Amino acid sequence: MKFDSLFKALKEKAKVVDEAIFELIPEKEPKVLYDAARHYPLAGGKRVRPFIVLTSTEAVGGNPEKAVYAAAAVELLHNYSLVHDDIMDMDEKRRGRPTVHKVWGINMAILAGDLLFSKVFEAVAKIPVEAEKVVRVLDVIAKTSNELCEGQAMDLEFENKGTVAIEEYMKMISGKTGALIDASATIGGIIGTENEDYIRALSKYGRNIGIAFQIWDDVLDLIADEEKLGKPVGSDIRKGKKTLIVAHFLENASEEDKAKFFKIFGKYAGDVKGEGIIEEDIQEEVKEAIELLRKYGSIEYAAKVARELADEAKKALKTLPESEARKQLELLAEFIVEREY
């Protein structure tokens, strides 16, 4: 299959990075704190961001072994953001498991997130490269953390806005999702090379696939097979989540169709069904909303944008010398907009 070599590489690199992650967050006292901090890392996942760090280092001719703690730092930063995002969104499940705040309470979840954040810097201090490169990695981590907060703040503001413009959405998602994947590729480049053209190319690659990743997730929420997706189709419509698809619809739909859409959009946030309302009825309404989005080509528009971003990411990699590592990064860009879950 097309992506077999990619999946194999993801798995192999995840093992190496996990050793570093659990060295940094071992089982220790206070047990409740470390159990909470280890909850998401133990749930697994593809470790896409650490994979990008290691593979980017390799793609510019560097030694990926030197980037293992950098990869762990990026994954810890990602998990820290998930813990706090889940508290803000009051989500009850993550990766098929109860969220940290559902198991240990909000106060302990905040502490667990803070611990993960502190471990990011412990990991950076362990990167076995010149001090100048460690400082530069630290600068990328700090600026990325700023962008994550800015993106999340915009996303929270969107909840109280009637409409969101396409430009606003793209700016938000660039910070909330694009920044960390950009950082993953950039940090890999910093560790592996002195060539600034290579580092800039990796940064562009990471930013584009990071944004594409989220947009494609939003598309899948509306078109995927429910069993593969692992949640009801149209969850974003239930929650009233502003996406690129919704932004496009609102810029193009008639007032009549907007009114129909808003009668359904966000109606079941928090899965509050109300007396006498059953799941089948909710899904019928969600299907009506999806049909309105289809009517204006909003789902296809978002899919097209995601594919174009993936193509731009692959073009950026042409600056790098040909190698197996570059090929794996190109495959990842393709997988992001071809996956079914």
URSULSUL-V9941 format. One record per residue. N is the residue number from 1. RES is the residue in one letter. OMEGA is omega in degrees with one decimal (* if undefined). NEAR is the number of other ideal C-beta (glycine too) atoms within 12 Angstrom. D_LAST is the distance of its C-alpha to the last C-alpha in Angstrom with 2 decimals. Layout:
BEGIN
n: {N	N}
res: {RES	RES}
omega: {OMEGA	OMEGA}
near: {NEAR	NEAR}
d_last: {D_LAST	D_LAST}
END
This chain:
BEGIN
n: {1	2	3	4	5	6	7	8	9	10	11	12	13	14	15	16	17	18	19	20	21	22	23	24	25	26	27	28	29	30	31	32	33	34	35	36	37	38	39	40	41	42	43	44	45	46	47	48	49	50	51	52	53	54	55	56	57	58	59	60	61	62	63	64	65	66	67	68	69	70	71	72	73	74	75	76	77	78	79	80	81	82	83	84	85	86	87	88	89	90	91	92	93	94	95	96	97	98	99	100	101	102	103	104	105	106	107	108	109	110	111	112	113	114	115	116	117	118	119	120	121	122	123	124	125	126	127	128	129	130	131	132	133	134	135	136	137	138	139	140	141	142	143	144	145	146	147	148	149	150	151	152	153	154	155	156	157	158	159	160	161	162	163	164	165	166	167	168	169	170	171	172	173	174	175	176	177	178	179	180	181	182	183	184	185	186	187	188	189	190	191	192	193	194	195	196	197	198	199	200	201	202	203	204	205	206	207	208	209	210	211	212	213	214	215	216	217	218	219	220	221	222	223	224	225	226	227	228	229	230	231	232	233	234	235	236	237	238	239	240	241	242	243	244	245	246	247	248	249	250	251	252	253	254	255	256	257	258	259	260	261	262	263	264	265	266	267	268	269	270	271	272	273	274	275	276	277	278	279	280	281	282	283	284	285	286	287	288	289	290	291	292	293	294	295	296	297	298	299	300	301	302	303	304	305	306	307	308	309	310	311	312	313	314	315	316	317	318	319	320	321	322	323	324	325	326	327	328	329	330	331	332	333	334	335	336	337	338	339	340	341}
res: {M	K	F	D	S	L	F	K	A	L	K	E	K	A	K	V	V	D	E	A	I	F	E	L	I	P	E	K	E	P	K	V	L	Y	D	A	A	R	H	Y	P	L	A	G	G	K	R	V	R	P	F	I	V	L	T	S	T	E	A	V	G	G	N	P	E	K	A	V	Y	A	A	A	A	V	E	L	L	H	N	Y	S	L	V	H	D	D	I	M	D	M	D	E	K	R	R	G	R	P	T	V	H	K	V	W	G	I	N	M	A	I	L	A	G	D	L	L	F	S	K	V	F	E	A	V	A	K	I	P	V	E	A	E	K	V	V	R	V	L	D	V	I	A	K	T	S	N	E	L	C	E	G	Q	A	M	D	L	E	F	E	N	K	G	T	V	A	I	E	E	Y	M	K	M	I	S	G	K	T	G	A	L	I	D	A	S	A	T	I	G	G	I	I	G	T	E	N	E	D	Y	I	R	A	L	S	K	Y	G	R	N	I	G	I	A	F	Q	I	W	D	D	V	L	D	L	I	A	D	E	E	K	L	G	K	P	V	G	S	D	I	R	K	G	K	K	T	L	I	V	A	H	F	L	E	N	A	S	E	E	D	K	A	K	F	F	K	I	F	G	K	Y	A	G	D	V	K	G	E	G	I	I	E	E	D	I	Q	E	E	V	K	E	A	I	E	L	L	R	K	Y	G	S	I	E	Y	A	A	K	V	A	R	E	L	A	D	E	A	K	K	A	L	K	T	L	P	E	S	E	A	R	K	Q	L	E	L	L	A	E	F	I	V	E	R	E	Y}
omega: {-173.9	-172.1	-177.5	-178.5	177.6	-179.0	178.9	180.0	176.9	-178.0	-178.2	-178.1	177.8	180.0	-178.2	-178.4	179.5	176.9	179.4	-179.4	-176.1	167.5	-178.8	176.8	-178.3	170.8	-179.0	179.1	-6.1	-172.7	-176.9	-179.6	-177.7	174.4	179.7	-179.0	-178.0	-170.6	-178.9	176.2	179.4	179.9	176.9	-172.8	-175.0	-177.5	-177.2	-177.4	175.2	177.3	-179.8	177.9	-176.1	-176.0	176.3	176.4	-179.0	-175.5	178.0	175.5	179.7	179.3	-177.4	177.7	179.6	-175.6	-174.4	-179.6	174.6	178.1	177.5	179.3	-179.6	179.9	177.2	177.1	177.4	-178.4	174.3	-178.4	179.2	-179.8	-177.6	176.6	-178.4	176.2	-178.1	-178.3	-176.2	177.8	-177.0	-179.3	176.8	-178.5	176.7	179.8	175.6	179.2	-175.7	-177.3	176.5	-178.2	-171.7	-179.4	-174.5	-176.3	-179.6	178.3	177.6	178.5	179.1	176.5	178.9	177.6	177.8	179.8	179.6	-179.8	174.8	-176.3	173.8	178.9	-179.6	-179.6	-178.3	-178.1	-173.5	177.1	-179.0	-177.9	-179.4	179.7	177.6	178.5	-179.7	176.1	179.1	178.0	177.9	179.4	-178.1	-179.2	177.0	177.4	176.1	-178.4	177.8	179.7	179.4	178.6	179.5	178.6	177.2	-179.8	177.9	178.1	-179.9	-177.6	-177.3	179.2	179.1	179.7	176.9	179.8	179.6	-179.7	179.0	-179.7	-177.5	177.3	-179.7	-174.3	175.1	177.8	-172.1	-177.3	-176.3	-172.8	-174.9	177.7	170.5	-179.4	-179.5	-179.0	-179.3	-179.7	176.0	178.9	-180.0	-179.0	-171.8	-172.7	170.7	-174.7	-175.8	176.7	177.9	-178.3	178.0	178.9	179.2	177.6	179.3	176.9	-176.2	-178.8	-177.7	-179.3	176.6	178.4	179.0	-178.8	-177.7	179.9	179.5	173.7	-179.7	176.5	-179.1	179.7	-176.7	-173.9	-172.8	170.3	-173.5	-179.4	178.8	-177.7	178.2	177.4	-179.6	175.2	179.8	178.5	-179.5	177.9	176.0	-174.7	-176.2	-177.1	178.7	-179.5	175.6	179.7	-180.0	179.4	178.7	179.0	-176.7	178.0	-173.2	-173.4	174.1	178.8	-180.0	-179.2	174.9	-179.7	177.4	-178.0	-175.8	174.4	-177.3	-173.9	178.9	-177.1	-176.6	175.3	-177.5	179.9	176.5	-173.5	-178.0	-174.9	175.3	-179.9	-178.3	-175.1	-178.5	179.2	178.2	-177.0	175.5	178.2	179.2	178.0	177.4	179.9	179.2	178.4	177.0	177.5	178.0	-177.1	-178.1	177.2	-174.0	179.5	179.6	177.1	-178.9	178.2	179.3	178.7	179.9	180.0	179.0	177.9	177.5	177.6	178.2	178.4	179.4	177.8	-179.7	-178.4	180.0	176.5	-177.6	175.4	177.7	179.4	176.5	-180.0	177.6	178.7	179.2	177.1	177.0	177.7	178.7	178.1	179.1	-178.8	-176.8	-178.2	174.2	-176.6	-178.1	-179.1	*}
near: {10	14	22	13	20	31	22	17	31	30	21	20	38	30	21	28	42	29	21	36	39	23	22	34	34	19	15	16	9	15	15	22	29	25	25	37	40	33	33	38	40	21	22	22	25	28	38	38	47	48	45	51	57	46	49	50	44	37	42	39	23	34	20	33	23	28	48	38	38	50	48	42	46	51	46	47	46	43	44	41	36	39	39	34	29	33	31	23	26	19	27	18	22	32	21	14	22	20	33	43	31	22	25	28	18	21	16	27	37	24	27	40	36	23	34	40	32	22	36	42	27	24	39	41	22	25	40	22	30	14	13	14	29	27	17	26	43	28	19	38	39	22	23	41	31	19	31	37	26	22	33	30	21	28	32	21	18	30	22	14	19	19	22	30	20	26	15	25	38	32	26	37	44	33	33	37	46	38	39	48	48	43	48	49	55	45	53	53	47	40	45	37	31	18	19	16	19	35	35	23	34	45	35	33	45	48	37	40	47	46	42	42	37	39	44	39	33	37	39	33	36	39	28	26	16	20	11	14	22	19	26	26	27	40	33	37	39	30	31	30	33	34	44	45	46	46	34	35	38	32	22	22	27	15	11	12	24	25	15	20	35	22	19	32	36	28	25	29	21	16	20	15	18	12	6	7	16	13	16	12	17	27	23	16	28	33	22	23	41	33	22	35	41	25	22	25	19	37	36	21	27	40	32	22	33	39	26	22	38	35	23	25	41	30	19	34	41	20	26	38	20	14	21	19	38	32	24	34	48	31	32	46	43	26	32	41	33	22	29	19	21}
d_last: {16.87	16.34	14.35	16.26	18.66	16.13	14.47	18.09	19.23	16.56	17.66	21.30	21.36	19.55	22.45	25.05	23.69	23.28	26.96	27.92	25.82	27.41	30.76	30.50	29.38	31.17	32.14	35.26	37.25	36.72	34.30	32.65	31.83	30.41	28.46	26.81	26.19	24.69	22.34	19.16	19.99	20.55	17.13	15.89	12.77	12.50	15.49	14.47	17.46	19.99	18.89	19.68	23.00	24.11	23.10	24.67	27.82	27.94	27.35	30.50	32.58	32.43	32.21	28.75	30.63	32.15	28.81	27.51	28.84	27.59	24.04	24.63	26.02	22.97	20.67	23.30	23.45	19.71	20.08	23.25	21.62	18.95	21.86	23.80	21.05	20.31	24.06	24.37	21.54	22.76	19.29	19.72	16.57	14.64	12.35	13.54	17.11	19.79	20.17	23.20	25.40	24.82	26.13	28.80	29.64	29.41	32.36	31.17	27.63	29.28	31.39	28.50	26.76	30.14	30.58	27.28	28.48	31.86	30.40	28.78	32.37	33.55	30.94	32.04	35.65	34.91	33.66	36.37	37.20	40.03	40.59	40.11	36.55	35.78	37.18	35.07	31.85	33.03	33.57	30.01	28.70	31.08	30.26	26.51	27.16	29.15	26.42	23.87	26.49	27.31	23.75	23.32	26.76	25.91	22.79	25.14	27.71	25.34	25.29	29.00	29.00	29.14	27.63	25.86	26.60	24.18	26.14	25.92	22.16	21.88	24.42	22.71	19.29	21.24	22.74	20.04	17.25	19.04	22.05	20.73	18.90	22.12	24.10	22.27	23.20	26.60	27.58	26.79	29.05	31.77	32.00	32.08	34.41	37.18	36.10	35.20	33.87	31.25	30.31	30.06	27.91	25.43	25.49	24.70	21.85	20.33	20.91	19.36	16.07	15.96	16.42	14.06	11.21	11.97	12.70	9.48	7.83	10.69	10.20	6.77	8.75	11.20	10.04	6.88	8.09	9.09	9.19	5.70	4.94	8.12	10.22	12.25	11.27	13.52	13.76	14.82	17.54	18.74	19.15	20.70	18.52	19.89	17.41	18.29	17.63	20.14	22.51	22.71	23.34	26.06	27.74	27.99	28.25	31.61	33.01	32.87	29.15	28.50	30.57	28.64	25.31	26.76	28.00	24.45	22.64	22.73	24.81	22.80	22.13	22.20	21.64	25.39	26.06	29.83	32.39	31.94	28.44	25.95	22.16	22.53	24.63	22.19	19.39	22.05	22.84	19.27	19.09	22.37	21.06	18.10	20.79	22.87	20.21	19.92	23.72	24.04	21.32	19.59	15.96	16.99	18.99	16.19	14.08	17.42	18.09	14.88	15.78	19.36	18.68	16.90	20.01	22.31	20.84	21.54	24.98	25.81	25.38	28.13	30.59	29.85	31.55	29.71	28.39	25.76	24.38	24.17	22.40	19.70	19.27	19.12	16.45	14.32	14.92	13.89	10.64	9.67	10.21	9.25	5.73	3.81	0.00}
END
